[in-house]
Amino acid sequence: MRNVLVGLGGLVVVIIGISVAANGGHSVKTAGAASQTAAAAQSPATARVGSAITLSGNSSGEQMAVTVVKVISSALPGDEFTSAPAGDRLYAVQFRLRDTGTAAYSDAPSNGAAVTDSAGQSYQAGLADTASGCPAFPGTENIAPGSAGLGCIVFEVPEKAKITAVQFTLDSGMGPQTGQWEVS
């Protein structure tokens, strides 16, 4: 029994080590690609709605310019079958994904998106996948180099949560960089 416990403990240490090594190069980008004056170029600007952030993926040639196009803080359901649970509301973010790399993008964008509130709580995409006036991405979005896709990702957040940031990471949230946009 002791040997089994020692073996399991060693396995846990190895798994933690691999996880730390795999995520060691992850970075969060908060500067948008909007034009800047010489003075503003000295300190990075915080990305806001309308700013594009270029993110790299795990594969060679995978690069996307990601833009938060609009935010709907109290979105209406896109159909009669979905609604937010009691005490929650739908929060929708429209993203534009432009493939600026040499490899095609093929992923489920909702897997790599999150919103964060003023208390630091993060929320992943909810079960409601449509919001009125903001069509969703398909389950898997396929974008050729030089092309773009546009779609909404819907989150279920508490009614009183003040969302302050939107995040996006390529490769279903496992990419080496995360873009972050400030919202108000």
C-alpha positions as CSV (number, residue, x, y, z in Angstrom):
1,M,0.0,0.0,0.0
2,R,2.8,2.4,0.9
3,N,4.5,1.8,-2.5
4,V,1.2,2.6,-4.3
5,L,0.8,5.8,-2.4
6,V,4.4,6.8,-3.1
7,G,3.9,6.0,-6.8
8,L,0.7,8.1,-6.9
9,G,2.5,11.0,-5.2
10,G,5.3,10.9,-7.7
11,L,2.8,10.9,-10.6
12,V,1.1,14.0,-9.2
13,V,4.4,15.8,-9.0
14,V,5.2,14.9,-12.6
15,I,1.8,16.1,-13.8
16,I,2.2,19.4,-12.0
17,G,5.7,19.8,-13.4
18,I,4.5,19.2,-16.9
19,S,1.6,21.6,-16.5
20,V,3.9,24.4,-15.2
21,A,6.3,23.8,-18.0
22,A,3.6,23.8,-20.7
23,N,2.1,27.1,-19.4
24,G,5.4,28.8,-18.6
25,G,5.4,30.7,-21.9
26,H,1.8,31.9,-21.7
27,S,1.3,35.7,-21.9
28,V,-1.6,38.1,-21.6
29,K,-1.6,40.9,-24.2
30,T,-3.6,44.0,-23.3
31,A,-2.4,46.5,-25.9
32,G,-4.6,47.1,-29.0
33,A,-3.3,47.7,-32.5
34,A,-4.9,51.1,-32.8
35,S,-2.6,53.8,-34.1
36,Q,-0.7,55.7,-31.3
37,T,1.1,59.0,-31.0
38,A,4.8,58.9,-30.2
39,A,4.2,59.7,-26.5
40,A,1.5,57.0,-26.2
41,A,3.7,54.5,-27.9
42,Q,6.1,54.6,-25.0
43,S,3.5,53.0,-22.6
44,P,1.2,50.3,-23.9
45,A,-2.4,51.2,-24.3
46,T,-5.1,49.1,-22.8
47,A,-7.2,47.4,-25.5
48,R,-10.8,48.5,-25.5
49,V,-13.8,47.6,-27.6
50,G,-12.8,48.1,-31.3
51,S,-9.1,47.4,-30.7
52,A,-7.5,44.4,-32.4
53,I,-4.9,42.3,-30.6
54,T,-2.8,39.9,-32.6
55,L,-2.5,36.5,-31.0
56,S,-0.4,33.5,-31.9
57,G,-1.5,29.9,-31.6
58,N,0.3,26.7,-30.8
59,S,0.8,25.7,-34.4
60,S,3.4,27.2,-36.8
61,G,1.8,30.0,-38.8
62,E,-1.3,30.3,-36.6
63,Q,-1.9,34.0,-36.0
64,M,-5.2,35.9,-35.6
65,A,-6.0,39.6,-35.2
66,V,-8.9,39.4,-32.6
67,T,-11.2,42.4,-32.2
68,V,-14.0,42.8,-29.6
69,V,-16.5,44.5,-31.9
70,K,-19.3,45.1,-29.5
71,V,-20.6,44.2,-26.0
72,I,-24.2,43.7,-25.1
73,S,-24.4,43.8,-21.3
74,S,-28.0,42.6,-21.0
75,A,-28.6,40.6,-24.1
76,L,-32.0,39.1,-25.0
77,P,-32.1,35.4,-25.9
78,G,-31.8,34.7,-29.6
79,D,-34.6,32.2,-29.6
80,E,-37.6,31.1,-27.4
81,F,-35.7,28.0,-26.1
82,T,-32.9,29.8,-24.2
83,S,-32.8,32.2,-21.4
84,A,-30.6,33.0,-18.4
85,P,-31.2,31.1,-15.2
86,A,-32.9,33.0,-12.4
87,G,-30.6,35.6,-10.9
88,D,-28.4,35.7,-14.0
89,R,-28.4,37.7,-17.3
90,L,-27.0,37.1,-20.7
91,Y,-23.9,39.0,-21.6
92,A,-22.9,38.8,-25.3
93,V,-19.5,39.8,-26.9
94,Q,-19.2,40.0,-30.7
95,F,-15.7,39.1,-31.9
96,R,-14.0,39.5,-35.3
97,L,-11.4,36.9,-36.0
98,R,-9.0,37.8,-38.9
99,D,-6.5,35.2,-39.9
100,T,-3.2,37.1,-40.3
101,G,-1.0,34.0,-40.3
102,T,-0.1,31.4,-42.9
103,A,-2.1,28.5,-41.4
104,A,-5.9,28.1,-41.5
105,Y,-7.8,28.7,-38.2
106,S,-10.1,25.9,-37.2
107,D,-11.5,26.0,-33.6
108,A,-14.5,26.5,-31.4
109,P,-14.2,30.2,-30.5
110,S,-16.4,30.0,-27.4
111,N,-14.0,27.5,-25.8
112,G,-11.3,30.3,-25.6
113,A,-13.4,33.2,-24.5
114,A,-14.1,34.5,-20.9
115,V,-15.3,37.6,-19.2
116,T,-14.2,38.8,-15.8
117,D,-16.1,40.9,-13.3
118,S,-14.9,43.7,-10.9
119,A,-14.4,41.1,-8.1
120,G,-12.1,39.1,-10.3
121,Q,-14.6,36.2,-11.0
122,S,-14.2,34.7,-14.5
123,Y,-17.1,33.3,-16.5
124,Q,-16.9,30.9,-19.5
125,A,-19.4,30.8,-22.4
126,G,-22.8,29.8,-21.2
127,L,-25.2,27.2,-22.5
128,A,-27.2,29.9,-24.3
129,D,-25.4,30.2,-27.6
130,T,-27.5,32.9,-29.3
131,A,-28.4,36.5,-28.4
132,S,-30.9,38.6,-30.2
133,G,-29.3,40.8,-32.9
134,C,-25.9,39.1,-32.5
135,P,-25.5,35.8,-34.5
136,A,-23.3,33.2,-32.9
137,F,-20.2,31.6,-34.4
138,P,-20.8,28.1,-35.7
139,G,-19.7,25.2,-33.4
140,T,-16.4,25.2,-35.3
141,E,-15.2,28.3,-37.1
142,N,-12.9,27.7,-40.1
143,I,-11.0,30.7,-41.4
144,A,-8.5,30.7,-44.3
145,P,-5.4,32.9,-44.2
146,G,-6.4,36.5,-45.1
147,S,-10.1,35.9,-44.3
148,A,-12.2,36.8,-41.3
149,G,-15.1,35.5,-39.2
150,L,-17.6,37.5,-37.1
151,G,-19.8,36.1,-34.3
152,C,-21.1,36.5,-30.8
153,I,-20.2,34.5,-27.7
154,V,-22.8,34.5,-25.0
155,F,-22.1,34.3,-21.2
156,E,-24.4,33.7,-18.3
157,V,-23.4,36.1,-15.5
158,P,-25.0,37.2,-12.3
159,E,-27.4,40.1,-12.7
160,K,-25.3,42.3,-10.4
161,A,-21.9,41.4,-11.8
162,K,-20.0,44.4,-13.3
163,I,-18.0,42.9,-16.2
164,T,-14.7,44.8,-16.6
165,A,-12.7,42.6,-19.0
166,V,-13.1,40.3,-22.0
167,Q,-10.4,37.7,-22.7
168,F,-9.8,35.5,-25.8
169,T,-7.2,32.7,-26.3
170,L,-6.7,30.7,-29.5
171,D,-6.7,26.9,-29.5
172,S,-9.8,26.5,-27.3
173,G,-8.2,28.4,-24.5
174,M,-4.9,26.5,-24.6
175,G,-2.8,29.0,-26.8
176,P,0.3,30.7,-25.6
177,Q,-1.2,34.2,-25.5
178,T,-4.4,35.7,-24.2
179,G,-5.9,39.0,-25.4
180,Q,-7.6,41.1,-22.8
181,W,-9.9,44.1,-23.5
182,E,-11.2,46.5,-20.9
183,V,-14.9,47.1,-20.9
184,S,-17.1,49.4,-18.9
